[in-house]
Amino acid sequence: MLERRRHQRLQPTQDITGKVKSTMDFRVVDISEGGVLVETRLGLPPATVCELKVSSFSSELVFRAEVRRCRAQLTKTDTGCKVAYRSGLEFVELDDNRLTSLRQLISNCCTCGESPDGSALVTQGAVVSGSLYTV
């Protein structure tokens, strides 16, 4: 398959967390200079622009990003199963200062490569216009 990404995705070696839309917690699954894959408890509607507040080393970084896709997945955990939503977001309005902050975050918190996160994938789906479609 042809690789279309302009930036290499990197996996966090430590938790990168924050809030999207000021109220919803997220966890970074992978990140690049072009965007981020986040995991949330609720789905994010595709094509919306939102604000990401990332907690990093006693400071808060703020980025604007457009939701490109959102998929639901059911994963097995030690206590049963859970539904989580993974959303791919593309950074927008990334000026020089924010790009420098993003590069610093990536260099402090990430490693190269795309390795699985260890969770067992059971079902995947997509959120379209607020409805969950599973595949």
C-alpha positions as CSV (number, residue, x, y, z in Angstrom):
1,M,0.0,0.0,0.0
2,L,1.2,3.5,-0.9
3,E,2.2,5.6,2.2
4,R,0.5,9.0,1.9
5,R,1.5,10.5,5.3
6,R,3.8,13.5,5.1
7,H,5.0,13.0,8.7
8,Q,6.1,9.9,10.6
9,R,3.7,8.8,13.3
10,L,5.3,8.4,16.7
11,Q,4.1,6.4,19.8
12,P,4.3,8.1,23.2
13,T,6.7,6.4,25.6
14,Q,4.8,8.0,28.4
15,D,1.1,9.1,28.8
16,I,0.2,12.2,26.9
17,T,-3.3,13.3,28.0
18,G,-5.4,16.4,27.9
19,K,-8.9,17.7,27.1
20,V,-10.7,18.2,23.9
21,K,-13.4,20.9,23.6
22,S,-12.4,21.8,27.2
23,T,-14.5,19.0,28.8
24,M,-13.6,15.6,27.3
25,D,-10.5,13.8,28.4
26,F,-8.3,12.2,25.8
27,R,-5.2,10.0,25.6
28,V,-2.7,10.2,22.7
29,V,-2.3,6.9,20.8
30,D,0.2,8.3,18.3
31,I,1.3,11.8,17.1
32,S,3.2,13.5,14.3
33,E,3.8,17.1,13.2
34,G,0.7,16.8,11.0
35,G,-1.8,15.4,13.5
36,V,-2.7,13.1,16.3
37,L,-4.7,10.0,17.0
38,V,-6.6,10.3,20.3
39,E,-8.7,8.0,22.3
40,T,-11.8,9.3,24.1
41,R,-14.9,7.9,25.8
42,L,-17.3,9.7,23.4
43,G,-17.0,10.1,19.6
44,L,-15.9,13.3,17.9
45,P,-17.9,14.4,14.9
46,P,-15.8,14.3,11.7
47,A,-15.1,17.7,9.9
48,T,-15.4,19.7,13.2
49,V,-12.5,21.9,14.4
50,C,-11.8,21.6,18.1
51,E,-9.2,22.8,20.6
52,L,-6.9,20.3,22.2
53,K,-5.3,21.2,25.5
54,V,-2.4,18.9,26.1
55,S,-0.9,18.5,29.6
56,S,2.8,18.4,29.3
57,F,5.6,18.8,31.9
58,S,3.7,21.2,34.2
59,S,2.5,23.3,31.3
60,E,-0.5,23.3,29.0
61,L,-0.1,23.3,25.2
62,V,-3.1,24.4,23.1
63,F,-3.6,23.2,19.5
64,R,-6.5,23.5,17.0
65,A,-7.3,20.4,15.0
66,E,-9.9,19.2,12.6
67,V,-11.4,15.8,13.1
68,R,-10.8,13.7,10.0
69,R,-12.2,10.4,11.2
70,C,-13.7,8.8,14.2
71,R,-14.0,5.0,14.9
72,A,-15.4,3.1,17.8
73,Q,-13.7,0.0,19.0
74,L,-14.5,-2.6,21.6
75,T,-11.4,-3.8,23.5
76,K,-10.9,-6.5,26.0
77,T,-9.5,-5.4,29.4
78,D,-8.7,-7.3,32.6
79,T,-12.1,-6.4,33.9
80,G,-14.2,-7.1,30.8
81,C,-14.7,-5.0,27.6
82,K,-14.8,-1.3,27.0
83,V,-15.8,0.9,24.1
84,A,-13.4,3.6,23.2
85,Y,-13.4,6.1,20.3
86,R,-10.3,6.7,18.3
87,S,-10.2,10.0,16.3
88,G,-7.7,11.1,13.8
89,L,-7.2,14.9,14.0
90,E,-5.2,17.1,11.7
91,F,-3.5,20.1,13.2
92,V,-4.7,23.5,11.7
93,E,-3.4,27.0,12.3
94,L,0.0,25.7,13.4
95,D,2.2,28.8,13.7
96,D,5.9,28.7,14.3
97,N,5.6,28.9,18.1
98,R,3.0,26.0,18.3
99,L,5.1,23.9,15.8
100,T,8.1,24.4,18.1
101,S,6.1,23.4,21.1
102,L,4.7,20.3,19.3
103,R,8.2,19.3,18.2
104,Q,9.4,19.6,21.8
105,L,6.5,17.5,23.1
106,I,7.2,14.8,20.5
107,S,11.0,14.8,21.3
108,N,10.3,14.5,25.0
109,C,7.5,12.0,25.0
110,C,7.8,9.7,21.9
111,T,9.7,7.0,20.2
112,C,9.9,5.9,16.6
113,G,7.7,3.1,15.2
114,E,4.2,1.9,15.0
115,S,3.7,-0.9,17.5
116,P,0.4,-2.2,18.8
117,D,-0.8,-0.7,22.1
118,G,-1.4,-4.2,23.5
119,S,-5.2,-4.1,23.5
120,A,-7.1,-6.9,21.8
121,L,-9.3,-5.4,19.1
122,V,-12.7,-7.0,18.9
123,T,-14.9,-4.7,16.8
124,Q,-14.3,-1.5,14.8
125,G,-16.8,1.0,13.6
126,A,-17.2,4.6,12.5
127,V,-19.3,7.5,13.7
128,V,-21.1,9.3,10.9
129,S,-23.4,12.2,11.7
130,G,-23.6,11.0,15.3
131,S,-24.5,7.4,14.5
132,L,-22.2,4.4,15.2
133,Y,-21.7,2.0,12.3
134,T,-19.7,-1.2,13.1
135,V,-17.7,-3.3,10.6
